[in-house]
Amino acid sequence: MTEATDIEALAQLLAGAFRVLVFTGAGISTASGIPDYRGPQGIWKTRQPIYYQDFMRSAAARNSYWQQKLEDRADFDAARPNAVHEAIVRLEQAGRIELVVTQNVDGLHAAAGTSEARLVEIHGTNRRVECQRCGESSDPDPHFSRFADTGQAPLCRCGGFLKSATVSFGQSLRVGELNRANRAAERCDLVLALGSSLVVNPAASIPLRAAERGVPYVIVNRGVTGHDRLAAVTTRIDRDVASVVPSAVDRALAAG
């Protein structure tokens, strides 16, 4: 199929949907300068993950964690929402979004204008830092400045360990946010997975929950995904999301 055909197919599905569940992964943010984590040049292939349990019990692990975050910080700080984030906002403004569930921790959906009421950052966000003892949330900037000066992972004023407000390997998802996503999967009339490899669970089970109800399930991603062979997938578009989604959204909304 040609790119134009793919855009038209997606536009037709969007035009007939009024409660869209959008599920997004790293592939929607590469155009904003955020590295892909699981693509051919993905960071995960060259970087040893730091597990939450190690973070909590080892000062060396905490220092390594903060060093990795410091190395990534320039990319996250420079990143701005791109045409895909903005297209999703237009769908929300038109009253077509049930929920946006993102695996990304870059905060770009919120920066683009997706409302808090329609957004679940299922793996958290790098835009805040949280204390692992008292739960206080704070601006990351002072903590990164302190770490850059000392090389020592910062502590909360209560003495607890500070880490980015993201879900690390071995750390449980936030139950409330997972429940919000699953409720949306029970209500939506179209599920759209964008730029995700769909291999990280339990997050990747969310679009399937909707698809197994018989809801149309569209995957737009360049490269294979963990759901490609499933019968529940009704439309599979193997392209960069930026080349398809903004145009399809505009056509769908123009069609009323």
N, C-alpha and C positions, 0 to 999 in steps of 0.2 A: 504494500500500500504506500501511496505517496504521503508526504507530510500534509498536503492540503486535505487529502482524504481522512487522515487521522484527526486533523483539527475539526473537520465537519462532523465526524462520528462522535467525538467528545462533545461538541457544541450541541448536538441533538439530544444527547443524554442529559446534559446540564439544563437545557431549555425545558425539559419535562420534569425536573426535580425541584423540590421546594424545602427539603430537609436534608441537605448534603452533609455527610460526615467526611471531612478531609483528614487524611492521615499522612503526615509528611516525615521525610527523612533527610539525610545529609545532602542528597542530590539536588534539593531545591536551594541550597545555600552556597554551592560552589561558585555560582555566578557573583556572589557577594564577597568572594575571597576567603571563605571558610573551607579549609581542607576537607576532602572526603575521607571518612574513616575506614570504609570497607571497599573502596574501589581499587583499581590496579596499583595506584600509588598511595593507598590508604595508610594513615598514621598507625593504625592498629597492627600493621605488619612489621613495623620497625620499632615500636615502643612497647616495653614491658608494662602491662597493666598493674596498677597498684590496687590491691583489694582493700575493701573497707575494714576488714578485720585487722589487716596489717597496719593500716593507717591509725587505727585506734590503739594499737599496742606497741608501736615502734616509732621512736623519734626520727630514726633514719628514713622510714617510709613516709612520714609526714613531710620531712624536708624534701624528699624526692618528688612527692605529690605537688608541693608548692612550686618547685623548680619547673616541673612540666607545665603547670598552669601559667607560670610567668613566661615561659617560652611561647605559649599559644596566645598570650594576651594581646600582642600587637595585631594579630589577624582579627581577633574578636572586636577589639576597639575600633579598628578601621572599617569593619563590615557595615554595610548599609542594606536595607531591604531592597530586593530586586523586583523585576516585573511579575514574578510568580507570587511573592508575598502580597504585592499590591493587587493582583487579580483576585486573590482569595478575599481581600478586604472588600473589593467591589461586590463579590457574591454576598458577603455579609450585609453590606449596605442595602442590597436589593432584597434582603430578607430570605435568602436561600440557604444559609448555613445553620445546621443543627449544632455542630461543634467542629473545631479544629483541634486535632490531637497530634502533637509533634514529638518526635524523638529527639529533636535538636535542642541543644542547650545554649544556643547563640542569642536568644531573645529577639530575633528579627521579626517574628510574627507580631509581637507586641509593639515593636518599634514601627512597624508598617501601619498599625492601627487596628489590628484584630482586638476586639474587646475582651476584657478579662472574663466576662460572662460566657464567651464562646471559645475560650482557649484552655486547653490542658497541655502543659509542658510535662509530659509523662516522665521524662528523665531529669526534670529540674532545669535550672538556669545558671549560667555563669555570671549573670548580672547582679547576683547577691552572694553574700557569704553567710553561713549559718554556724552557730555554736552547737556542737554535738552534745553539750550538757544541758544548757538552759534553753536552747532553741532560738535565741535572739538572732534576728536577721539584720545585716548591716551592709553598707557600701564597701565594695572590695578595695577601692583605691588606697585607703590608708594602710590596709593590711599588706597589700602588695609592696607598697613603699617600704614598710618595716622589714618585710622579708628580703627585699633587694638590698637593704642596708646591712642586715645582720646574718642572712643565710639561715635563719632559724624560723621554723613554722610559727606563725603568730598564735597567741592565745586570746581567748575572750577575757573580759574583765572579771568574769566569774571563775576563771582558771580553766575553763573547758577548751577543748581543741576546736579550732576554726577550720572549716573547709568550704569550698564552693557549694552553693545550694543545688548540687547535682547529685544524681544517684550513681554511686560508684559501683564497680564490680563487687558482688557479694552483698550489696546493700538493698534492702527491700524497697519496692516502689511505695509511694504514698497511697494508702488505701483509698482515701477520699477522692483523689484524682483518678485512680483506676476505676472506681465506681462511677464517677461522672462519665468517663469514656464508654464504659459498658452500657450505661443507660442510654447514651446517645446512639450506640449501635443497635439498640432495640427500637429506637424511634425513627431512624433515618430512612429516606427513600432512595438514596444513592450513596455508595461509598467509593471514595476516590483516593487511592494510594499514590503519592507523588514522591519520587526520588528516594525511595526506600528499598533496601535489599530484602526486607521482610524476613529476616532470619533471627532477630533479637526478640525473644519472648520474655515475659508475657505480652509485651507491647504489640507484637505482630499478630497476636490472636484477636485484637480488637476489630480490624476490618473483616476478618473471617466471621466474627460473631454476627455482623450485619449480613454478610453474603449468604450465610447458611439459613437466613430467613427467606431467601429468594430475592433479596435486594440486588439490583445490578451492581457489579463490582468491577471497577476500572483500575488498572495499574498502568501508570506512566513512569517508566524508568529506563535509563540506558544501561543495558546489561541484565543478566539473569537475576531473578528474585526467588525467594523460597516458596512463593505461591504460584509460580508459572504453570505448573502441571496440575493444579487443582481445578476440578470441574466448576467450582464456585466462581471462578474468574470469568466474567462475561466479555470483557474487552481488554486486550493487552497491547499497549503502544510502546514499542522499544525505541524511544527517542529521549533526547534531553528535554526535561519538563519545560524549560524556558522557551523552546521552539514550538511548543504545542499549547500549553495551558493558557497563557494570556490571550492569545487569539481566540481560542475556543470559548473562554469566558465572555469576551466581548461580543462574539456572535450570538451566544446564548442569551445574553441580556438584551441585545438589540432585537432579538426575536420575541421578547416579551415573556 
